[in-house]
């Protein structure tokens, strides 16, 4: 009988813990770590070892491609700098024996699908490049906070996880005006922060 009571208590505790985790996870979970993906508008410094004549600094075009000496229309967007360096080496191997390439991202815009978008009653609504460990506070600083017409505590983050959209409520007024750090949360790549207008 005691064993049955203990098992029932343990199962109840596990169930309650699981429920608490599901409620808190979307707001408090840290954004997944990932390598930076090159995006249109990024500037790339391409260094070919011992071949300065084909080393160059180029922008990533709106179509996601780059053109460098001896390499035309190579897809760059959506790749890491290491992946792109290997692709350039393959292309240059037709002209240079065993080329060694390093790609350095010098101007960050980011892959379009991973940008953070801020819409509605922000001081400066815009798209921002996602950065590792980026928080809601970082986003608000970048957009200059919210304007006088905003209803900050009714704001939401629209987040896509595994192809499904989730709506995460956030408390911007508490964070900005009240200094409540518990209202801060991590951002995910591709998040959309929606700041509605207040009702008068």
C-alpha distance (Angstrom), angle and dihedral (degrees) to the residues before:
residue distance angle dihedral
X1 . . .
X2 3.79 . .
X3 3.83 89.5 .
X4 3.81 90.7 52.0
X5 3.82 91.7 49.5
X6 3.82 91.1 48.5
X7 3.84 91.8 49.1
X8 3.81 91.3 49.7
X9 3.82 90.6 49.5
X10 3.82 91.9 48.1
X11 3.81 92.2 49.5
X12 3.82 91.2 48.7
X13 3.80 91.2 50.5
X14 3.82 91.6 48.8
X15 3.80 91.0 49.3
X16 3.82 92.6 50.0
X17 3.80 91.4 46.6
X18 3.81 90.5 50.8
X19 3.80 91.3 50.5
X20 3.80 92.0 49.3
X21 3.79 91.5 50.2
X22 3.81 92.8 50.9
X23 3.80 91.5 51.0
X24 3.81 96.0 48.0
X25 3.82 99.9 36.7
X26 3.82 101.4 80.2
X27 3.82 92.7 51.0
X28 3.81 102.2 38.4
X29 3.81 104.5 30.0
X30 3.78 114.6 112.8
X31 3.78 116.0 -118.2
X32 3.80 111.9 -99.2
X33 3.80 114.3 -94.9
X34 3.78 113.2 -115.5
X35 3.79 140.4 159.6
X36 3.79 117.4 -94.5
X37 3.79 112.2 -96.3
X38 3.79 118.8 -147.5
X39 3.80 115.5 -117.1
X40 3.83 139.0 -171.6
X41 3.80 110.1 -74.7
X42 3.81 95.1 30.9
X43 3.79 117.0 128.2
X44 3.80 116.1 -132.5
X45 3.78 128.7 -160.8
X46 3.80 107.6 -153.0
X47 3.79 114.4 -162.8
X48 3.81 119.2 -171.2
X49 3.80 108.3 -166.5
X50 3.82 113.0 -117.1
X51 3.81 90.3 -2.5
X52 3.81 107.7 89.0
X53 3.81 91.3 160.5
X54 3.82 90.5 70.0
X55 3.81 95.9 36.6
X56 3.78 111.4 103.2
X57 3.81 148.1 154.3
X58 3.79 113.2 -118.9
X59 3.81 138.3 171.7
X60 3.79 121.7 -125.0
X61 3.80 105.9 -115.0
X62 3.82 122.8 -128.3
X63 3.83 88.3 -101.4
X64 3.82 88.9 58.8
X65 3.81 96.0 -110.9
X66 3.80 134.3 116.3
X67 3.79 134.9 -153.7
X68 3.81 121.7 -152.0
X69 3.80 133.1 164.9
X70 3.84 108.1 -60.9
X71 3.83 91.5 0.8
X72 3.79 120.7 84.1
X73 3.82 130.6 -172.6
X74 3.80 98.8 -6.8
X75 3.82 116.9 171.0
X76 3.83 110.3 -115.8
X77 3.80 106.7 157.4
X78 3.78 115.0 95.9
X79 3.82 93.6 24.4
X80 3.79 131.8 103.1
X81 3.80 117.5 -117.5
X82 3.82 89.3 -107.3
X83 3.81 92.9 52.4
X84 3.80 90.9 49.4
X85 3.82 91.4 48.2
X86 3.81 90.3 55.3
X87 3.83 90.8 48.9
X88 3.80 91.2 51.2
X89 3.81 90.1 49.1
X90 3.82 90.0 54.8
X91 3.81 91.2 49.5
X92 3.82 93.3 46.8
X93 3.82 93.1 46.8
X94 3.83 87.7 82.5
X95 3.82 89.3 64.8
X96 3.83 107.2 20.5
X97 3.79 127.1 48.4
X98 3.83 111.1 -117.9
X99 3.82 97.9 -20.5
X100 3.81 118.1 -156.9
X101 3.80 112.8 -152.1
X102 3.79 132.5 -172.3
X103 3.81 121.6 -170.0
X104 3.81 118.5 -158.8
X105 3.80 120.6 -172.1
X106 3.81 106.4 -139.8
X107 3.82 101.9 169.4
X108 3.78 117.7 41.1
X109 3.79 123.8 -148.9
X110 3.79 98.9 136.9
X111 3.75 136.8 -146.9
X112 3.81 110.1 -46.1
X113 3.80 94.6 -125.6
X114 3.82 92.1 53.8
X115 3.80 98.7 49.2
X116 3.80 119.9 116.0
X117 3.82 110.7 -123.1
X118 3.79 122.6 -157.2
X119 3.80 116.1 -165.0
X120 3.79 135.4 171.3
X121 3.78 126.3 26.6
X122 3.80 100.7 4.6
X123 3.80 118.7 130.7
X124 3.82 89.0 -117.6
X125 3.84 112.5 12.2
X126 3.80 108.9 -155.0
X127 3.81 149.1 131.0
X128 3.79 117.6 -89.5
X129 3.80 130.4 -164.6
X130 3.81 110.8 -108.6
X131 3.79 115.0 -115.2
X132 3.78 128.5 -168.2
X133 3.83 112.8 -90.1
X134 3.80 91.1 9.0
X135 3.80 111.5 168.4
X136 3.79 135.3 -159.0
X137 3.81 88.5 -106.2
X138 3.82 90.9 55.4
X139 3.81 89.4 53.3
X140 3.81 93.0 49.0
X141 3.80 91.4 50.5
X142 3.81 90.5 50.8
X143 3.83 93.4 51.6
X144 3.81 94.7 42.7
X145 3.79 95.8 -109.6
X146 3.80 125.1 -85.5
X147 3.79 128.2 -44.5
X148 3.82 128.7 -118.0
X149 3.81 92.7 -94.1
X150 3.81 95.7 55.3
X151 3.78 125.3 113.9
X152 3.79 94.0 -150.3
X153 3.79 98.9 -178.9
X154 3.81 90.8 55.3
X155 3.82 92.3 56.1
X156 3.80 120.3 120.4
X157 3.78 139.4 -165.1
X158 3.81 115.0 -134.9
X159 3.81 105.9 -150.2
X160 3.80 128.8 -178.1
X161 3.81 115.4 -148.3
X162 3.81 120.0 175.4
X163 3.80 90.7 -15.5
X164 3.81 94.3 -52.4
X165 3.80 124.9 110.2
X166 3.80 118.9 -129.1
X167 3.81 125.9 -170.9
X168 3.82 113.5 -142.7
X169 3.83 115.6 -168.9
X170 3.82 115.2 -138.3
X171 3.82 132.8 -170.5
X172 3.80 107.3 -136.6
X173 3.83 95.9 164.7
X174 3.79 91.3 53.3
X175 3.80 90.6 48.1
X176 3.82 98.6 44.3
X177 3.80 104.4 29.9
X178 3.79 100.9 24.8
X179 3.80 97.6 38.2
X180 3.80 91.0 -132.1
X181 3.80 102.7 162.1
X182 3.82 90.6 -172.6
X183 3.84 85.7 72.2
X184 3.81 89.5 64.5
X185 3.81 117.5 98.6
X186 3.79 139.8 174.9
X187 3.80 119.5 -94.5
X188 3.80 123.9 -133.7
X189 3.82 126.5 -144.1
X190 3.81 108.7 -86.7
X191 3.82 95.7 19.8
X192 3.81 117.4 154.5
X193 3.81 115.9 -150.6
X194 3.81 110.1 -154.4
X195 3.82 116.1 -164.0
X196 3.82 111.4 -171.0
X197 3.78 127.8 -153.1
X198 3.79 117.5 -103.6
X199 3.80 121.8 -112.2
X200 3.80 115.3 -115.3
